[in-house]
Every structure is written in C-alpha cells, then in structure tokens.
C-alpha cells in the first residue's frame, strides 16, 4: 500500500504545547518513514508594540528569533540523529496563523499536527481555531493533540460512523495507522434517535470496515449507540476505553446555529480526551460539493464558508 503520510508539518514555538505535539510528530514520522517539517514563526504582534516603540520591538523579536533558531537547529539535528527521522527546520517572520495556512497551501503537506492550548474548549466558536482554518483553507489532514497528554503511539483508535458523511474516506489512513501502531480499533455507529432508518446502512458500513481492517489492526470491534450529542458520547467512550485517537471526517459546512455554538468537526477538534485526526475531504473536491452518505438521514444546511 502506498504511504499516505510522506510530509508532516509541525508548527513549533518551544512552548510546552508545541513540544508535547513534537513528541507525537517524531513518533509518527518514524513509523511512517515521513519527512518532518518544523515551522518556526516569529510573529512580531506577540510583543504588542506601543506607538513609537516598533523599532525596539523589531530588535527584540530578532534577538528572540536568533536564540530560538539556534535551539531549534540543535533540536532538529537531535531528531535526525536519535530517531532517524528526516527532520527539516523552516523559519519565517509574519502573522502565525496566516503563515501556517500559506505554507501548507504552497508545500506538499499531508498532515499538520497541532498542540491544543489549555482552555481551548471554552473559546468562542465565532473565532475559528487554527485547526479548523486549515481544514477550510488547505488540503492537509489535521491532527490535534490535547493539552498535557503525551501521545507516543495510538494503541486504541475510535472510528465513529454517522448517518452523514462518507465513512470510507477515513479508511485508508486509519488502516495504515492501525497497522503501524498494532492498534485496537473500535468502530462506533452513532445513531440519532430521530434517524432510526439509517441503522441498517450504518451496520453494513461497519461490517465492511471491520472486515477490511481485520488484517491490519490487532483487533477490531463494532458497536452501536443512540445519542443526541455525538461529541459528548465520543468523549465518554474515549475516557472509558482509554482511547488514544479518534478519526473523523472534516465537514466545514455550518448552519446558522452552528456559527454560534459550533458544528461536530469544530467541537471534536477541541476534544480534551484523545488526539483527533480530521480527514480533509477537500483533497477530492470542494467540501460543499461532497454529497452526504445517503443513509436516509438529514443533511446539514450548507452555509458559505
């Protein structure tokens, strides 16, 4: 099977959050024999210059960048020597979020790994997280690492199925991750009490995925739960089963209510219980044109990005 992960990007700033995500990135790059790109961005706006102080702030930022670059060059060499990973450092000056999006758009990045900051779950959905911005603006898959959780490998993977989306779109990468981690995979069919008609179709997809994963994962189980809150249910399953990873399909369409309270993808990207791998369907086509699974369930109302 052709390797899906060939280039992995990790934005790094030497904070605990990004260094925690670096641990995951190194191990993934090693297992998948992928190139690891460390992107360091010196964002002058972090220094909040006052009027008349811009020159002093620019000098301060240059000194910090020089010091950080020296440390990161040593770190890059250590990753190469110790973990036998093709690790490359890139340093840029500019607006952090904008630079990351432009870098992913201009380079062949298969996966972007982001460490999530403490308290991100309480942030307003009116302002998109960087992870969600990347899913809207680029073709990269996105992996979020929850704060203060060390994720060296993925021993237990949750593969949720819903009545909307395309459940097989997640299969190829999930299969490779399961095989390289010798992982257990739990296929969870999330049933809405108002959408019982999709039960048969979800069961067929579950059986198909279970059969195809059988030769890749250490073990594969399937179950079905009824819920009105898929995000809360998945968080509970992650806690109960000590899951390391949840694999979902990105959907950046939102109805009016979801603009204020967040859609499924936005909420899952803030999941504090496990890492979340968001498969980006924009590699196939414009997200707004990807049809629903056709299981008889309701389709979400598309709203312009």
C-alpha positions as CSV (number, residue, x, y, z in Angstrom):
1,X,0.0,0.0,0.0
2,X,1.3,3.4,-0.9
3,X,2.3,5.6,2.0
4,X,-0.2,8.3,2.6
5,X,1.9,10.3,5.1
6,X,5.0,11.5,3.3
7,X,5.3,15.0,4.7
8,X,4.2,16.0,8.2
9,X,4.2,19.7,9.4
10,X,4.5,20.8,13.0
11,X,4.3,24.5,13.8
12,X,6.7,24.9,16.7
13,X,7.4,27.7,19.1
14,X,9.2,26.0,22.1
15,X,6.1,26.2,24.3
16,X,5.0,23.2,26.3
17,X,2.1,22.8,23.9
18,X,4.1,22.5,20.8
19,X,6.9,20.4,22.4
20,X,4.2,18.0,23.5
21,X,2.9,17.8,19.9
22,X,6.5,17.4,18.7
23,X,6.7,14.1,20.6
24,X,3.7,12.8,18.7
25,X,5.1,14.1,15.4
26,X,8.5,12.5,15.8
27,X,7.0,9.1,16.5
28,X,4.5,9.3,13.6
29,X,7.3,10.4,11.2
30,X,9.4,7.5,12.3
31,X,6.7,4.9,12.0
32,X,5.5,6.2,8.6
33,X,9.0,7.0,7.3
34,X,7.8,10.5,6.6
35,X,9.6,13.8,6.4
36,X,9.0,16.0,9.4
37,X,8.9,19.8,8.8
38,X,9.3,22.1,11.8
39,X,7.9,25.5,11.1
40,X,9.0,28.3,13.4
41,X,7.3,31.7,13.0
42,X,8.5,34.9,14.6
43,X,5.3,36.9,15.0
44,X,6.1,40.5,15.9
45,X,2.5,41.0,17.1
46,X,3.1,38.8,20.0
47,X,5.1,41.7,21.5
48,X,2.2,44.2,21.3
49,X,4.3,47.3,20.4
50,X,3.2,50.7,21.6
51,X,3.2,53.7,19.4
52,X,6.8,54.8,18.7
53,X,8.3,51.5,20.0
54,X,8.2,49.5,16.8
55,X,11.9,49.7,16.2
56,X,12.7,48.5,19.7
57,X,10.2,45.6,19.3
58,X,11.7,44.6,16.0
59,X,15.1,44.4,17.6
60,X,13.7,42.4,20.5
61,X,11.9,40.0,18.1
62,X,15.1,39.5,16.1
63,X,17.1,38.6,19.2
64,X,14.4,36.1,20.3
65,X,14.3,34.6,16.8
66,X,18.1,34.2,16.7
67,X,18.1,32.4,20.1
68,X,15.2,30.2,19.3
69,X,16.6,29.3,15.9
70,X,19.8,28.2,17.4
71,X,18.0,25.9,19.9
72,X,15.7,24.6,17.1
73,X,18.7,23.8,14.9
74,X,20.2,21.7,17.7
75,X,16.8,20.1,18.2
76,X,16.4,19.3,14.5
77,X,19.9,17.6,14.5
78,X,19.0,15.6,17.6
79,X,15.8,14.3,16.0
80,X,17.7,13.3,12.9
81,X,20.4,11.5,14.8
82,X,18.4,10.0,17.7
83,X,15.2,9.0,15.9
84,X,16.5,8.6,12.3
85,X,13.8,11.0,11.0
86,X,14.3,13.3,8.0
87,X,13.6,16.5,10.0
88,X,13.8,19.9,8.4
89,X,13.6,23.3,10.1
90,X,11.9,26.3,8.4
91,X,12.0,29.8,9.9
92,X,9.6,32.6,8.9
93,X,8.6,36.0,10.1
94,X,5.0,37.1,10.0
95,X,1.5,36.5,11.2
96,X,1.5,33.0,12.7
97,X,-1.9,31.7,11.5
98,X,-1.6,33.3,8.1
99,X,1.9,32.0,7.5
100,X,0.9,28.4,8.5
101,X,-2.0,28.4,6.1
102,X,0.1,29.8,3.3
103,X,2.9,27.3,4.0
104,X,0.5,24.4,3.9
105,X,-1.0,25.7,0.6
106,X,2.3,26.0,-1.0
107,X,4.0,22.8,0.1
108,X,3.1,19.1,-0.1
109,X,1.9,18.6,3.4
110,X,-0.2,15.5,4.1
111,X,-0.7,16.1,7.8
112,X,-0.4,19.1,10.1
113,X,0.0,18.3,13.8
114,X,-1.2,21.0,16.3
115,X,-0.9,21.0,20.0
116,X,-4.1,22.4,21.6
117,X,-3.8,25.1,24.3
118,X,-5.3,24.7,27.7
119,X,-8.8,26.2,27.9
120,X,-9.4,26.0,24.1
121,X,-12.6,24.1,24.7
122,X,-14.1,27.2,26.3
123,X,-13.2,29.5,23.4
124,X,-16.0,31.1,21.3
125,X,-16.9,29.3,18.1
126,X,-17.3,32.7,16.4
127,X,-13.5,32.7,16.0
128,X,-12.3,29.6,14.2
129,X,-9.4,27.7,15.7
130,X,-6.3,27.3,13.6
131,X,-7.1,23.6,13.1
132,X,-10.5,24.5,11.6
133,X,-9.0,27.3,9.5
134,X,-6.5,24.8,8.0
135,X,-9.3,22.4,7.1
136,X,-11.2,25.1,5.3
137,X,-8.3,26.7,3.5
138,X,-6.0,23.7,2.7
139,X,-6.0,20.1,1.7
140,X,-3.9,18.9,4.7
141,X,-5.3,16.4,7.2
142,X,-5.1,17.8,10.7
143,X,-4.2,16.0,14.0
144,X,-4.8,17.8,17.3
145,X,-3.1,16.8,20.4
146,X,-4.9,17.6,23.7
147,X,-3.0,19.6,26.3
148,X,-0.9,17.8,28.9
149,X,-1.4,14.4,27.2
150,X,1.7,12.6,26.0
151,X,0.8,10.7,22.8
152,X,3.7,8.5,21.7
153,X,1.6,6.0,19.8
154,X,-2.0,5.0,19.1
155,X,-2.9,1.8,20.9
156,X,-6.7,2.3,20.8
157,X,-8.4,4.1,17.8
158,X,-12.0,5.1,17.7
159,X,-13.6,5.1,14.3
160,X,-17.1,6.8,14.5
161,X,-19.8,6.3,11.9
162,X,-22.6,8.8,11.4
163,X,-25.6,9.0,9.0
164,X,-23.9,11.9,7.2
165,X,-20.6,11.9,5.5
166,X,-18.6,9.3,3.7
167,X,-17.3,6.7,6.2
168,X,-14.9,5.0,3.8
169,X,-13.0,8.3,3.3
170,X,-11.2,7.7,6.6
171,X,-10.3,4.1,5.9
172,X,-7.0,4.3,4.1
173,X,-5.2,6.4,6.6
174,X,-6.8,4.7,9.6
175,X,-5.7,1.4,8.2
176,X,-2.1,2.4,7.9
177,X,-2.1,4.0,11.4
178,X,-3.7,0.9,12.9
179,X,-1.1,-1.4,11.2
180,X,1.9,0.7,12.1
181,X,0.7,1.0,15.8
182,X,-0.6,-2.6,16.1
183,X,-3.7,-0.8,17.4
184,X,-7.1,-1.9,18.6
185,X,-9.9,-0.2,16.6
186,X,-13.4,0.4,17.9
187,X,-16.0,1.2,15.2
188,X,-18.8,3.2,16.8
189,X,-22.0,3.7,14.9
190,X,-23.6,6.9,16.3
191,X,-27.3,6.6,16.0
192,X,-29.7,9.6,16.4
193,X,-33.0,8.6,18.0
194,X,-34.7,10.7,15.3
195,X,-32.9,8.9,12.5
196,X,-33.5,5.2,13.1
197,X,-33.8,4.5,9.3
198,X,-30.1,4.7,8.8
199,X,-29.4,1.8,11.2
200,X,-29.2,-0.8,8.5
201,X,-26.9,1.2,6.3
202,X,-24.6,2.0,9.1
203,X,-24.4,-1.6,10.1
204,X,-23.4,-2.6,6.6
205,X,-20.7,0.0,6.5
206,X,-19.5,-1.1,9.9
207,X,-19.2,-4.7,8.8
208,X,-17.4,-3.7,5.6
209,X,-14.9,-1.6,7.5
210,X,-14.4,-4.2,10.2
211,X,-13.7,-6.9,7.6
212,X,-11.1,-4.7,5.8
213,X,-9.4,-3.7,9.0
214,X,-9.1,-7.2,10.3
215,X,-5.8,-7.9,8.6
216,X,-4.3,-4.5,9.7
217,X,-5.3,-3.9,13.3
218,X,-4.5,-6.0,16.3
219,X,-8.3,-6.3,17.0
220,X,-11.5,-4.7,15.6
221,X,-14.8,-4.4,17.4
222,X,-18.0,-2.7,16.5
223,X,-20.9,-1.3,18.5
224,X,-23.9,1.0,18.1
225,X,-25.1,3.7,20.4
226,X,-28.1,6.0,20.4
227,X,-27.3,9.6,21.2
228,X,-28.5,13.2,20.8
229,X,-24.9,14.5,21.5
230,X,-22.3,12.7,19.4
231,X,-19.4,14.8,20.7
232,X,-20.2,14.1,24.4
233,X,-20.8,10.4,23.7
234,X,-17.4,10.1,21.9
235,X,-15.7,11.9,24.8
236,X,-17.2,9.5,27.2
237,X,-16.1,6.5,25.1
238,X,-12.6,7.9,24.9
239,X,-12.5,8.1,28.7
240,X,-14.0,4.6,29.3
241,X,-11.8,2.8,26.7
242,X,-8.7,4.9,27.3
243,X,-8.6,5.7,23.6
244,X,-5.6,7.5,22.1
245,X,-7.1,8.6,18.8
246,X,-10.4,9.5,17.2
247,X,-10.6,9.6,13.4
248,X,-13.3,11.9,12.0
249,X,-14.1,13.4,8.6
250,X,-14.0,17.1,8.3
251,X,-17.2,19.0,7.5
252,X,-16.8,22.8,7.4
253,X,-20.4,23.5,6.4
254,X,-22.4,25.2,9.2
255,X,-25.9,26.2,9.6
256,X,-26.8,29.5,11.4
257,X,-27.0,27.9,14.9
258,X,-23.6,26.2,14.4
259,X,-22.0,29.5,13.7
260,X,-22.6,30.4,17.3
261,X,-22.4,27.0,19.0
262,X,-20.0,25.1,16.7
263,X,-20.5,22.1,14.4
264,X,-19.4,18.5,15.0
265,X,-16.0,19.0,13.5
266,X,-15.2,22.2,15.5
267,X,-16.2,20.6,18.8
268,X,-14.3,17.4,18.1
269,X,-11.1,19.3,17.3
270,X,-11.3,20.6,20.9
271,X,-11.7,17.1,22.4
272,X,-9.6,17.0,25.6
273,X,-9.8,13.2,26.0
274,X,-7.8,12.0,23.0
275,X,-5.9,13.1,19.9
276,X,-8.3,13.8,17.0
277,X,-7.3,13.1,13.4
278,X,-9.5,15.1,11.0
279,X,-9.6,13.7,7.5
280,X,-9.9,16.6,5.0
281,X,-12.3,15.8,2.1
282,X,-11.1,18.9,0.1
283,X,-8.5,16.7,-1.4
284,X,-11.2,15.2,-3.5
285,X,-13.4,18.2,-4.2
286,X,-14.8,21.4,-2.7
287,X,-16.2,20.4,0.6
288,X,-19.5,22.0,-0.1
289,X,-20.0,19.7,-3.1
290,X,-19.2,16.4,-1.4
291,X,-22.6,14.5,-1.1
292,X,-23.9,13.1,2.1
293,X,-23.7,9.3,2.6
294,X,-27.3,8.8,1.6
295,X,-28.3,6.7,4.5
296,X,-31.7,8.3,4.8
297,X,-30.5,10.7,7.5
298,X,-30.9,14.5,7.5
299,X,-28.3,16.6,5.7
300,X,-26.9,19.7,7.4
301,X,-27.8,23.0,5.8
302,X,-24.8,24.3,3.8
303,X,-23.7,27.8,4.5
304,X,-21.0,29.6,2.6
305,X,-17.5,29.4,4.2
